[in-house]
Amino acid sequence: MRAGDVRALARVISMVENGDGRVRSVMKELSPMITGARVIGLTGAPGAGKSTVTSALVGAFRERGERTAVLAVDPSSPFTGGALLGDRVRMQDHATDEGVFIRSMGSRGQLGGLAAATPQAVRVLDAAGFGVILIETVGVGQAEVEIASAADTTAVLVVPGMGDAVQAAKAGVLEVADVLVVNKADRPETQRTVRDLRSMIALASAPWKPPVVTTVATTGAGIGELVRQLDRHWAWLAEDGERARRRLERARDEVTALAFGAVRERLAVPDELAARVADGTLGPHEAADELLASVGL
Amino acid sequence: MRAGDVRALARVISMVENGDGRVRSVMKELSPMITGARVIGLTGAPGAGKSTVTSALVGAFRERGERTAVLAVDPSSPFTGGALLGDRVRMQDHATDEGVFIRSMGSRGQLGGLAAATPQAVRVLDAAGFGVILIETVGVGQAEVEIASAADTTAVLVVPGMGDAVQAAKAGVLEVADVLVVNKADRPETQRTVRDLRSMIALASAPWKPPVVTTVATTGAGIGELVRQLDRHWAWLAEDGERARRRLERARDEVTALAFGAVRERLAVPDELAARVADGTLGPHEAADELLASVGL
């Protein structure tokens, strides 16, 4: 992997994805090689055009000579893994570019779930020499908010009309957005959606006001401005000490998720205990106490 | 609450929602009053018409004389609580009916999150004498799947066209659907959506094949058939021994979530530990070990 072998890198990411026991020693060995890659999260409802925007951003960062990795994470399903995620075909634009690495990751198997696996995969990509890492997540919800917390900068995509802006607000994703992208901005309701978003942002009191960028990712329109706003946020993060704060929180979340995952493995509820709760002879809190006592807590 | 005081009931649900310490003793006291109410989950993307379908179902169960409760749960946001959820105005149809209780619940505060709070609220409503409890959740994703696991029967709503069926499949919600509802079935693409859903269901090997029901909830069209299919599933659950199995799993999930919540409170990552992970001097797994050791695990 250190020598730039893409298949070796893919195998290490698979270890992270599958919660392979060897991840622990691999992560230890990789630690000194981590330089602090720039991590950009992209999220938005299905159909917002995340894959196309991601692909366009990859192109933009490649023009600057940045080795760029894409991690497409599907937190929404415990069943399908990442198999159905995104339109990977779009990414074929970069298929022959050795400076680009693209990988989907589902929610199977990891100790601590995607909340632990995503930052681990970011470390691996960082150690493998990727200076820019794009994390693409499908959906808008709490899981996406958690994934977003692994990024330095989070871009939230919406499409004009359809109440997307309102839905994003409902799902709490506006609170995590550092940059808002109205994609498919050749549609009629674009200006109204931009206005809606701006008025919602105006209500927030955070020190960084997320800019609203319009793009038509299929033609590349607006991608230059999007990159400019992402860069502006990246510069602000450094100025304000926010970058270090976010990375501290990211490390904290990662450790919590791992510790939590280890505890979960030990906290299997015996049938007999569940049955007593189901038939009402034992309160759920008392059952939880019994369970915790049984593992020494 | 036992005497039918609605405000007392609302206060108990608030205790559950806020993770109030008194919940433990309240749940213990309520245990003998629990009769095993029928719990129906309704989920679907924003705009699918969940509130309207829920309201129509409330009307149908009320016609049979069932005391009916609605728990509208918003798992999508750690920020907005339940404040923005649904269109509660629709529910005003039942505002003066003492046999109906409607309550929103957000994701703040609870020990064990909504995964613990939802079954607790169900117990409270059951003990308060509601024979049918409808759990309405917004969104399609893993959180909704978890909420659905608290129900005996889960209905998933989609709207015609717009790729809703495909999105539901991506999000893994088809796997948890006991009944599929194509609402707003006066729209042109209804038959195609029904066909798409049927062909997706045909691939599954589960013993219960979810029926696909079309409704126009605003006019009441199809609601009778929906109730018939919900009843058919309820009867199947009893025949097959599946009802007891699901309730055992529900109790297990509830105990796990509570035990888990208690552990989470103890697993706060100290700044110093997070800083060592952030600067690369300590691997995340080693940090998790340190953290677990510090609480005696």
Interface residues (C-beta under 8 A of the other chain):
Chain A: V23 R24 M27 K28 S31 P32 I34 P46 G47 D74 P75 S76 S77 P78 F79 T80 L84 L85 S107 A116 P119 Q120 V138 G139 V140 G141 Q142 A143 V145 G163 Q167 A169 K170 A171 G172 E175 A244 R247 L248 E249 R250 A251 R252 E254 V255 T256 L258 A259 F260 A262 V263 R264 R266 L267 V269 D271 L273 A274 A275 V277 A278 G280 T281 L282 G283 P284 H285 E286 A287 A288 L291 L292 V295 G296 L297
Chain B: V23 R24 M27 K28 S31 P32 I34 P46 G47 D74 P75 S76 S77 P78 F79 T80 L84 L85 S107 A116 P119 Q120 V138 G139 V140 G141 Q142 A143 V145 G163 Q167 A169 K170 A171 G172 E175 A244 R247 L248 E249 R250 A251 R252 E254 V255 T256 L258 A259 F260 A262 V263 R264 R266 L267 V269 D271 L273 A274 A275 V277 A278 G280 T281 L282 G283 P284 H285 E286 A287 A288 L291 L292 V295 G296 L297
